[in-house]
């Protein structure tokens, strides 16, 4: 039963992560109950993750209990896991807000023999049965191809980030510049965070990909002075 439950958790987690490999057409016991706690319900990505897991549970004929909080809250998420353990669920899926928050909860899950699978973010604990993630580089390539395919008549601008705010990654501005030139559209670089950081990083010898007017195709750049305490919140400069 535990092996079947673990396989079920992985199937649902894979569906939640929107990958192509899924376990389908498998019959499981009617009394299996799976608790899920995602990052939050105020982000479209995680809404999709929860819906995918819910749909997979329905396909497999098991009960799905969504305990996801409306906002990202590590303490609330740990409490959700503890509540799931007290419910005596068959398994738990976690899309963690803070992967350091679950130590005692996972110890209890191990003691009770309740398998746990994580989605998107790893949790360093011996009781975690599996981690399901998307290939972010491959996903980014697909997203880039999609953006290029949408540059059609009527498109006036492409927008890239240097870096994007949540994770600090820099879009391939040089490639976007070539696309902009080929389609004769503007390319704006959102350097609201990086505009006052990246040039100095480059000057100090760090390997910083070019993102500015040195690249063909870049037409405008924005940088936020308020992020550095130089001006009231909401102020930005545009070049």
C-alpha positions in Angstrom: 0.0 0.0 0.0 2.8 2.4 0.9 4.5 1.7 -2.5 1.3 2.4 -4.3 0.8 5.6 -2.4 4.3 6.8 -3.2 3.7 6.0 -6.9 0.4 7.9 -6.7 2.1 10.9 -5.0 4.7 11.0 -7.8 2.1 10.8 -10.5 0.2 13.7 -9.0 3.3 15.7 -8.4 4.5 15.2 -11.9 1.1 16.4 -13.2 1.4 19.3 -10.9 4.8 20.2 -12.2 3.3 20.0 -15.8 5.8 17.6 -17.1 5.0 15.0 -19.8 5.7 11.8 -17.9 2.6 10.7 -15.9 1.2 7.6 -14.4 -2.2 7.1 -15.9 -4.9 4.5 -16.1 -3.9 3.0 -12.8 -6.5 2.0 -10.2 -5.8 2.7 -6.6 -7.7 1.9 -3.4 -10.7 4.1 -2.8 -9.5 5.1 0.7 -6.3 6.9 -0.4 -6.4 10.5 0.7 -3.7 12.9 -0.5 -3.0 16.3 1.1 -1.4 19.0 -1.0 0.1 22.3 0.2 1.5 24.5 -2.5 3.5 27.8 -2.4 0.4 30.0 -2.4 -2.9 30.6 -4.2 -2.1 34.2 -5.2 0.3 33.3 -8.0 -1.0 31.9 -11.4 1.8 29.3 -11.6 0.9 27.7 -8.3 -2.8 27.9 -9.1 -2.0 25.8 -12.2 0.1 23.4 -10.1 -2.8 22.9 -7.7 -5.3 22.4 -10.4 -3.1 19.8 -12.2 -2.6 17.8 -9.0 -6.4 18.0 -8.3 -7.2 16.8 -11.8 -4.7 13.9 -11.6 -6.2 12.9 -8.2 -9.7 12.8 -9.8 -8.4 10.7 -12.7 -6.9 8.2 -10.3 -10.0 8.2 -8.1 -8.5 9.3 -4.8 -9.4 12.1 -2.4 -7.5 15.3 -2.8 -7.2 17.8 0.1 -5.8 21.2 -0.8 -4.4 23.0 2.2 -2.5 25.7 0.3 -2.5 29.1 1.9 -3.6 32.3 0.1 -0.2 33.9 0.5 3.3 32.5 0.9 3.7 31.8 4.6 6.2 29.2 5.8 4.7 28.9 9.3 1.2 28.5 7.8 2.5 25.8 5.4 4.2 23.9 8.2 0.9 24.0 10.1 -0.9 22.7 7.0 1.5 19.7 6.9 0.9 19.1 10.6 -2.8 19.2 10.1 -2.5 16.7 7.2 -0.5 14.4 9.5 -3.2 14.6 12.2 -5.9 13.8 9.5 -4.1 10.6 8.9 -3.7 11.1 5.1 -2.1 8.6 2.9 0.5 11.0 1.6 1.5 14.6 1.3 2.7 16.8 -1.6 4.6 20.0 -0.7 5.5 23.0 -2.9 7.6 24.6 -0.2 7.8 28.3 0.8 10.8 27.6 3.0 12.5 24.2 2.7 14.0 24.6 6.2 10.6 24.8 7.9 9.5 21.2 8.0 12.1 19.3 10.1 9.8 18.1 12.9 6.9 17.7 10.6 8.8 15.3 8.3 10.2 13.5 11.3 6.6 12.8 12.4 5.6 11.8 8.8 8.4 9.3 8.9 7.3 8.0 12.2 3.7 7.6 11.0 4.8 6.1 7.7 3.2 8.8 5.6 5.2 9.4 2.3 6.0 12.9 1.3 6.8 14.2 -2.3 8.1 17.7 -3.1 7.3 19.8 -6.1 9.6 22.5 -7.6 11.8 23.0 -4.6 13.9 20.4 -2.8 13.6 19.7 0.9 16.7 18.2 2.5 15.2 15.5 4.6 15.7 11.7 4.5 12.0 11.0 4.5 11.3 12.8 1.2 10.4 10.1 -1.3 10.8 12.1 -4.5 11.4 15.6 -6.0 9.5 16.6 -9.1 10.8 19.6 -11.0 10.6 21.1 -14.5 13.7 21.6 -16.5 13.8 25.4 -16.2 16.4 25.9 -19.0 14.3 23.8 -21.4 11.1 25.6 -20.2 12.8 29.0 -20.8 13.8 27.9 -24.3 10.2 27.0 -25.0 9.0 30.3 -23.6 11.6 32.2 -25.8 10.5 30.3 -28.9 6.9 31.2 -28.1 7.7 34.9 -27.7 9.5 35.0 -31.0 6.5 33.3 -32.7 4.2 36.0 -31.3 6.3 38.9 -32.9 3.9 39.7 -35.7 2.4 42.7 -37.5 1.3 45.1 -34.8 4.0 44.2 -32.4 5.7 47.3 -31.2 8.1 46.2 -28.5 9.9 43.2 -26.9 10.7 43.4 -23.2 13.7 41.8 -21.5 14.9 41.9 -17.9 18.4 42.4 -16.6 17.9 40.9 -14.2 14.3 39.7 -13.5 13.4 40.6 -10.0 12.5 37.3 -8.2 15.5 35.2 -9.1 18.2 37.5 -10.4 18.5 35.9 -13.8 19.4 38.0 -16.8 17.5 37.4 -20.0 19.5 36.8 -23.2 19.3 40.4 -24.3 21.8 39.9 -27.2 19.4 37.3 -28.7 16.4 39.5 -28.1 18.2 42.3 -29.8 18.7 40.2 -32.9 15.0 39.3 -32.9 14.0 43.0 -32.5 16.2 44.0 -35.4 14.9 41.2 -37.7 11.3 42.2 -37.0 12.0 46.0 -36.8 10.5 46.5 -33.4 11.8 48.2 -30.2 13.6 46.3 -27.4 13.2 47.7 -23.9 15.5 46.3 -21.2 14.0 46.4 -17.7 17.1 47.0 -15.6 15.2 48.5 -12.7 17.2 46.4 -10.3 20.3 45.7 -12.4 20.9 49.2 -13.8 22.7 50.3 -10.7 24.4 47.0 -10.0 25.5 45.2 -13.1 27.9 47.9 -14.5 29.8 47.9 -11.2 29.9 44.1 -11.2 31.4 44.2 -14.6 34.0 46.8 -13.6 35.0 44.6 -10.7 35.7 41.8 -13.0 32.6 39.7 -12.7 31.3 38.0 -15.8 28.2 40.0 -16.6 26.4 39.4 -19.9 25.9 42.6 -21.9 22.4 44.1 -21.5 22.8 47.7 -22.5 23.2 50.0 -25.5 26.4 48.2 -26.5 24.1 45.5 -28.0 22.5 46.1 -31.4 18.7 46.3 -31.1 18.4 47.7 -27.6 16.4 50.9 -27.8 15.5 51.8 -24.2 16.6 50.9 -20.7 14.9 51.6 -17.3 16.4 51.7 -13.9 14.8 52.4 -10.5 16.5 54.9 -8.3 14.1 54.2 -5.4 15.5 50.6 -5.1 18.8 52.0 -3.8 17.4 54.7 -1.4 18.3 57.5 -3.8 14.7 58.7 -4.3 11.1 58.2 -3.1 9.5 54.8 -3.9 8.1 54.6 -7.4 10.7 56.7 -9.1 12.5 55.4 -12.1 14.7 56.7 -14.9 14.4 55.9 -18.6 17.2 56.1 -21.1 
